């Protein structure tokens, strides 16, 4: 590509100064386009997820409503809207109603800073294919993700149900654990890009994507994005096996639909953020961009962005159909004992390498030394875990490793008392009879 072409291409890239001067109708059109895009992405994600998992499990999947079942998600939305809205008697009604809104609205706001493409002409106006941009745009996504957790926690608390409350508490602990590691995975990107603006981060990847330069940060983000999305294998806040439905057990109709909508919009937002920070954003892959000079100009970058976005969504779906749910102690251990220390060490290493390179040191020797140190630390960590011999599991399960018979009520799930009253007879003439505990335990009753 000639220098003139490079200069022309770089002139069309949006910067922070490109935002704020659009007419009101263009700003409203961008917001409406993003809203419609997210709704259509949710409907299509539901259909793709059902079809892909059905194919993985040798089933057919939705194939009745619309061609190949394409309208099944729309039919489910209409069904949820027409169902009876049941509100339990003991709930805190104001918080119970507001919780789904608090969960869904931040999910929509987060997508406003995602760049879809470069500067294009829309009815004669030059504008960036992006809702808006901020000097701290990436932090907006983290802030909205934290706000969405309030909706889940408040839904669990206001439902006055033990299952919902446990689901809300699980979600708060999980998001705190994994949001810290996610924020740490962004620090290396900020160091290389020199900005927290999403448009500047995409511009910094014009020659090489950050997934190549910062592969450990990318891997940490991929793990944390699964923890942030509350999906398998980290769907502990919902946990159907032990919590019925988790935080949304008591919800129905449109309130449940808003939780459902927020989950799939967060799926798209996390995938779009991974595309923006590590995969070059809307830029075409290297073979296409080197052969075709106009691959990163006009409306074509929207296609490259959507391809990367859907690859991440397919990755989420693939994991859901492949992996089982992890234990909660494993979830916490991964977040606090693995991801956070690793992210902190990686940030220190990246900062040191950047500082030494700015001072003119030999980078090849520095990288070799850093790789040796990282390998030694990794091996030492593995040996330490092997020598400990699973002490964490012994702490979780009382009596593990001893010959004494374990107490089923100690350190586990609460069990109901054995002297509860039992009812005999039909519903009309039921009589309450208190059963002795020995009869319940012996199975004679």
N, C-alpha and C positions, 0 to 999 in steps of 0.2 A: 504494500500500500504506500503511495507517495506521501511526502510530508504535507502536501496541500490537502489531500483527502483526510489525513489524520487531523489536521487543524479544523477542517470543516466538521468532522465527526465530533471532535471534542467541543466545538462551539455549540452543538445542539444538546449537549448533556446538561441536565438541570442542576442548579446549585441552590443554596439557601436563598440567594437573592432573587431566584426565579419565582418565588411564591409570594402571594399577597397582592399581586397586581391584576389578577384575573377579574373580569366582570362578574356580577352577582349570579347571572344565569349560568355562567360556566362553572362556578363553584357549586351551585345547586345541582347542576348536571353531573358533576364528578361524584358528589355524595350519593345521588340517586343511582348512578351506575355501580358504585361500590356496593350499595345495599342490594341491588338486584343481582349482582355477581355473587355475593355471599349466599343469598337465598337459593339461587340456582346451583351453586356449589354444594350446599347442604343436600338438596334433593338428589343431585347426581352422585354425591358421595354415598348416600344411603343405598342407592341402587347398585353402585359398583361394589360396595362392601358385601351386600347380600349375594350378588352374583359370584363374586370371587370366592367367598367363603363356601358357598354352595358347591362351586366347582372343586375346591380343595377337599370337601367332604363327600364328593360324589353324589350331590343332590342337584336339583334343577334350579331352585331359587325362584324369585318372583317372575312370572311370565304371563300373568292374566290381564293386569290393568295396563293398557297401552301396549304398543309394539315392544316385544321382549320384556314386558314388565316395567318400561321406563317411567310410567306414571304412578307406580306403586307408592313412592314417597309422597306425592301429592295427595293420593287417596288416604294415606295414613294421617296426613295433616288435617284433611277435612274430617276424618273420623274423630280425631282428638278434639277438634273445635266443636263438634256436635255432641260429644259425650257430656254426661252430667258432671258438674263441678261439685265435688264432695269436699266439704270443709268439716273436719272433726270438731266435736263440741268443745274440747278442752284447749284448743290451740290459741296462741296469741294472734288474733285475726289480722291486725295491721301488719305485723312482721311477716306472718304467713303469706300474705298477699304480695308484699314488697320484695321478698327474697328472690323469687324467679326473675323479677325485673332487674334487681341488682346483679344477678348472675348473667343475664343476657345482654344488657346494654353495654358494659365494658367490652364484651366480645366484639361488638360491632365497631366500637371506637378504635380498637387497636389496629384495624386494617387501614385506617386513614393515612398512615405514614409509609405504607408499603409502595415502592415504585414499580409500576407495571411496564414502563418504557421510557424512552428519552423525550425530548421536546418535539411536539408535532403541531400541525396546524389544524385547528378545529373552527370551522366557519370563519376563517381568516385571522384567527387569534392564535399566536404561538403560546402554547401551554405545555407543561410537563404532565405526563401520564402518571400522576400521583396526586392524592387528595391534598396533602400539605406536607411540609417538612419542618423540623425543629432542630435546634442545636443539640438537643438531648432526645432525639426521636426514639431511639431504642429503649431508653428508660421509660418512655410512655407505655410501651408494651408491657414492661415489667410491672408498672404501676397499675395498669388495667387488669393484668392477671391477678394481682393481689386484691383488687376490688372485687373481682369475680368470686374469690374465695369467701368473701363476706356473705355473698348470697347463699353459698352452700352451707356455711356455718349457721347463719340465721335460720335457714330452712330446717336444719336439724334441731336447733334449739326451740324454735317456735312450734314444732310439730307435737311436742309433749309425748314423744315416743322414744323408748330406749334405743331402738334400732336406728332411728333418724339421728338421735344425739350422738351415738357412737360413730355413725358415718360422717357427721359434721366435724367431730373431733379428729377423726382420722385424716380428713381432707386438710384441715388446718396444719396439722403436724407434717403431713406429706409435702404440702406446697412450701412451707417454710424451709424444710430440709432441701428440697430440690431447686427452689428458686435461688438460694444462695449459690449453689454450684452452677446454675445457669448463668447468673450474673458474673461469676468468676470466669466462665468460658467466653464471655464477651470482652473481657479486659484486653486479651491479646489482640483481638480484632481492632479495638479502639487504638491500641498502640501502633499497629501497622497502618491503619487508615488515617490516624491523626484527627479523628472526628467521631462523634456519636450520631451524626446525621446520616440517614439511610441513603440519600442521594450521593453524599460524599464517599460513603463506604463502597457503593457500587462503582463510582468513578475510580476509586483506588484499585479496583480489580481489573483494570483495562488490559493488563498484560498477563497477569497470572492470578487465578482464583485463590482465595484464602484457604480453601479446603486442602490445597497442596502445601501451602506454607505453614498452616496451623492445623494440621490433622488431629493432634490430641484435643484441641479445643472443640473441633467439630464432633469428635466421638463423645466427648463429655456432653455437648449440647444435645446430641441425638438421644442419649440416655435420659437426660433431664427433661427433654420435651415429652417423653413418654410418661414420666412422673407428673408433669404439669397437666397433662391432658386427662388424667384419671381413667386411662384405658388399660386393657390387658397388655402386659402382665402386672400393671400397677393400678388396677381398678379397685383398690381396697375400700375407698369411700362408698362404693356401691355394693360390693361383696354379696351377691345374691345367695351364696351358700350359707352365710352366717347372719347377714343383716337384711334379708328379704329384698330390699331395694336400696338400703342405705339412707342417705339424706333425703331422697324424694319418695320414701315409702308411702307417706300420707298424701301425696299430690296426685291430681288427676286432671283431665281435660287440658285447657290451654296453659295452665300453670306448669304441668308436667312437660308440655310441648316446648315451653321456653327453656327449661333445663336441657331438653334434648337438642334444641337449636343451639344453645350456648356451647354444648360439647362439640358439635360438629364445626361450628365457626372457629372455636379455639383450635381444632384440628387443622383447619385451613390457615389460620393465622400463624401457628407454629411452623407449618411447612413453608409458608411464604417468608417468614423471618429467616429460616435456615437457608432458603434460596438466596435471599438478599445478602446475608452476612458471609456466607461461605461458598456459594456456587455462582458468584458473579452477577446475581440479580437477573436483570432482563438481557444480559449479554449472551450472544450465541456461543456455543462450544467452540473450542479451538479449531477443529478441522473446517467448520463452516465459516467462521469469521476470517480465517486466513485465505480461503479460496474466494469468498464472496465479499466484496468491499461494502456492499449495502446491507449486510446482515444485521447490523446494529443501528440502522437508521429507519425512520418512518414507523410503520405499525408492525413490522416484522418482529421486533423484540417482544411484543405481547405474546406471540406464539412460543418463543423460547421460555419465557417466564411460566406460561401455563404448563408446558411440558415438564419443567423441573418441579413445579408445584404438585402435579399429579403423580410424579414419581415418589415424592415423599408421602402423599396420601396413600398410595398403594403399599408403601413400606409399613405404614401404620396398620393397614388392613391385613397384610401378610403376617405381621406379628400377632395380631388378634387371633388369627386362625392357626397359629403354630405353637404359641407358648402358653403354659399354664399360669395361673395367678401365683405370685410369690407370697411367702409368709411376711407378716408385718415386721417382725424383727429383722428379716433379711432386707426388706425395703429400707428401714432406718439405717442399718449397718452400711449398706451400699452408699447411701447419701452422705452420712456423717464421717465414716471411717475410710471411705475409698475416694469418692468423687471430690469432696472438699479438700483433703490434703493433697491429692494429685493436682487439682486445679491451682492451688496456692504455689506448689512447687513449680508447675509449668509457667505460671506468671513470672515468678522470680527468674527462671531460666531465660524466658523470652526477653525480659527487661534487661538482664545482664548482657545477652548477646547483642541487643540493639545498642546498648551503651558502648560496648566494646567496638562494634562496627563503626559507630560514629567517630570513635577515636582513631580509626585506621588500623586496627589489629587484624591479624590473619584469621579470617573467618573459618577456613577449613580446619585448622587446628582447634579452634574453639568448639566447633560443632562435634569433632571427634571426642574431645574431652567431656563435653556435655552428655554425649551418648553413653560413654563409659560410666559416668557418674549415675545417670538415670538407670542403666542396667544393673549396677551394683545395688542401688536403693531398691529396685524392684525385686531382685533376688533375695535381699535381706528381709524384705517384707514377707515374701512367700515362706522363707525359712522360719520366721517368727510365728507366723500363723500355724505352720505345721508343728512347731515345738509346743505351742500352747495347747494343742490337742482338743480343740472345740470347747474351750471354757465358757464361751458365750452360751452355747446350747445347755450346758450344765446349770448355768445361772437361770435360764428361762424355765427349765423343767426341774422343779424341786425333786430331789431324791434320785436324779439321774446318776448312774454309776454305782448306786448302793444296792444291797440285796433286799432292803426293806420294801414291803409292798407299798406302792404309791397311793397317796390319799387322793381320790378323784376330785375332792372339793378344794384342795390346796393349790393355789397358784394357777388354777385353770378357770374355765367359765363357771359362773354361779349355777348351782343346781337347785331345783325347787325342793322345799321341805317335804318329807315323806308322810307327814300327818295332815295333809290338806283334806278338807271335807269332800266327799264324793256324793254324787246325787244318784238315787235309784228311782226307777219308775219313769213314766213318760213326761213330756213337757208340761202337761196340765197338772198332774199330781205328783210332782217331784218331791221327794223327802231327802233331807240332808242327813247323811250318816258319816260320822267320823271314823275313818278306817285306822286301825292300829298300825304302827310302822312295821311291825314284824310281818304282818300279812302282805303289805306292799312289797317288802323286800323278798319274801319267799315266793311271791307270784301266786299265792292261793286266792287272792281277791280278784 
